[in-house]
Amino acid sequence: MLSEKTAQGLTYAAGVRRAQAPLRVVIALVLAVTFHTQLVTDWLWIWFGGYVACQLLEVWALWPFRPERATSPPAWRIGLALVSIFLLGSVYGAIAIPLWMAPGSLGPAGAALLLAGGILNVLSHSRGSSLAFMAGAVPFAAYLVAAPLIDRAVRGADPFSLPFILVGVLFLVAAVVVFRAAERLTEAQTRSVAELDARRAGAEATSEAKSTFAAMVSHELRTPLSAILAAAGEIQRRAAEPEVRERAGLIAQGGRLMRALLDDLLDLSKLEAGRMRVEDIPFDLQLLVEDLSLFWSSEAQRKGLALTLHGAETLPHKAEGDPMRLRQILNNLLSNAVKFTESGGVRIEVAHHETPGQRLVLRVCVVDTGRGVSPDRLARIFTPFDQGDVSTARTHGGSGLGLAISRELARLMGGDLSVESREGEGSRFTILASLGRSASAPVAASASPPPPPPALAVRILVVDDHEMGRRALTLLLGPLGAQVATAESARAALQLLSLERFDLVLMDVTMAGMDGLEACRRLRADPGPNQGTPVLAVTGLTSEKDVQACLAAGMTGWVAKPVDAQKLYDAIEGVLADQDDPATAAA
Ligand code: ADP
C-alpha cells in the first residue's frame, strides 16, 4: 500500500525532476557528443534517443504531482511515476558500461564518477520518500556493481574489479545512510514546524478567548456601573446637604473613571481581535478641533498652563471620517499633555493638505513643555499597559492604554501617531489621519452644554433581567416626568405589552432565557396594542454587527451601556419625534 508520505516525497522529487529535465537532456547530449568518437557511435545516438523518450515519459508521469493539488494522485499513478524514474535512471546509467570498458583516460574512474553523480543527484531531491530514492538510485547502484562484472566477463580477468565492486557497494551503503540521515532531519524539521504551528494556533486561541473574556467582563460591568452613575447623579441633583452632594460627586467621578477604563479595555480587545471599524460620516472638522481646544484650555488654565491653538482657521468645515474616534485620539493626547506638564504650556498645531480623490491628510501636533520621556521609555510608549513607572499610575491615574489605542485608531484612519520627546524639556505627539472631503452638511460636532431634558407625558416600559439595570434606567428617566413601568424578563414584558399600550420600550438585549432580540421579534409579529411601539435597545455590545442585529429584530434604535443620561434623552427624543412626524408615522 503506497502511503501519503510516499506521495508527498514524490511531489517534492517530481518538482525538482521536472525543473531539471531540460538540463538533463543537455547533459545527455553533451555526453553523446563527447564520447561518440571514443565509444561505439551508433549505439550512443540510440542511447540518446532512448534517454529523451524516457525523459518525456517521466515528465508526463510526474505531471500531476503538485503541492497545490488538494488530493494526491491515485496509487497507479504513483506506481507509474516510480517506474518512469527507475527507467530514466536505467537508461542514463547504461552509458557507464561502455564507458567503463573504454580505452584511454576514461575507463572505470569516469564511469564510477558518472554513476556516483547520478546517486548524489537522486539523494539531493529524495526527501521523505524512500521509494522515490530507491527508484532513482537503484539503477545507478546496480550499474556500479555490474560494470566491473560485465568488464570481467567481456574482457577477461581484471585485477581492479574486486576493489571497484567494494567501492561501489560502500558507496551504495553510504548513500543509503546519508539518505536515512537526511530523512530523519526532514522529519525532525516537519515535527518542529508542526509544533510551532500548534503553538501559534494555541496562542491565537488564547488571544481570542482573552478578547472575548475582556468583552464579556466589560459588558457585565456596564450594568452595575450604569446604576452607580445614575444613582450618584440623582443624589447630586436632589440632596440638600452640600457634603452629601460632594460625596455623590466623588462616586460619580469614580464611576466615570471606571467607565473610561472599561471603554479602553473594550477598545483594546476589539483592536486585538481585528474587529475595530472606523466610521465615514460627515462632520465639522474645524469646529471639532476648536471645541476640543476650548475644553482643554479651561482644564489647562486650572493648572496655570497656557493652551494655544494654531492653524485651525485653515481647516475645512466639511470633512468625512470618524469624529468620535478622532476626538478620542486628540482627547488622549491633550489630556496627557496637560497631565504631564507642570509649567509652560501646551500648543496644538493643525494643518492639512489635499490628496487626489477628494481626500485630505490631517496633521495635528500636540506639543508640551512638560516632563518629557526618556529614550528607553520612549521605545515602549505605545506598548499597552506601559506607563513608564509605577508612580505614574499612582499620581496621575490612567491605564497605559490610551496611546496604544490612539495609534491603532490613527492607523485605521490611514494615518499614524508618532512621538518625539526630550526628558525634562517636553514632548511632541503628531497624528496623521486621512479624511474625506464632504459635500453634504456636516453633523454638528459641538461639545456645548447639553440642553435640559424635555418633559414628556409618555408611558415607558423598562425591560431588564438585572434589578440594578431596571433601577438605573428608572432613575435616569425620572427627570423626564414620564410614567415608567418595569418588567424583569422578556416574557413578563411581552405579557404586559399584550395588555397595555406604551409609548416606548427600553429593552435590555442580553437577558437570561429569552433575549431582547427575540422579545422584539415576537412583539412585532403580535398584532397587539404595541406592535408598532418604538423599542430602544439598551446594550453593551455596540459593534456594527450587534447594532444591525438589533435593527433586524425590529428595534428602532439603541443606547450604549453604561447609559449616559444625555444620550438616553436624545435617543428618546429622536424616536418619539419620529413617531409624531406624520410622514414617518405613516411609513
Ligand atoms: P495613560 O492612560 O496611563 O496616560 P497613555 O497610553 O496615554 O496611558 O500613556 C502612557 C504613558 O506615556 C503615560 O503613563 C506617561 O508615562 C507617558 N506619556 C504620555 N504622554 C506624555 C506626555 N505628553 N509627556 C510625558 N509623558 C507622557
Boltz pocket constraint, residues with backbone or C-beta under 6 A from the ligand:
constraints:
  - pocket:
      binder: B
      contacts: [[A, 332], [A, 333], [A, 336], [A, 337], [A, 340], [A, 368], [A, 370], [A, 371], [A, 372], [A, 373], [A, 381], [A, 383], [A, 386], [A, 387], [A, 388], [A, 389], [A, 392], [A, 397], [A, 398], [A, 399], [A, 400], [A, 401], [A, 402], [A, 403], [A, 404], [A, 427]]
      max_distance: 6.0
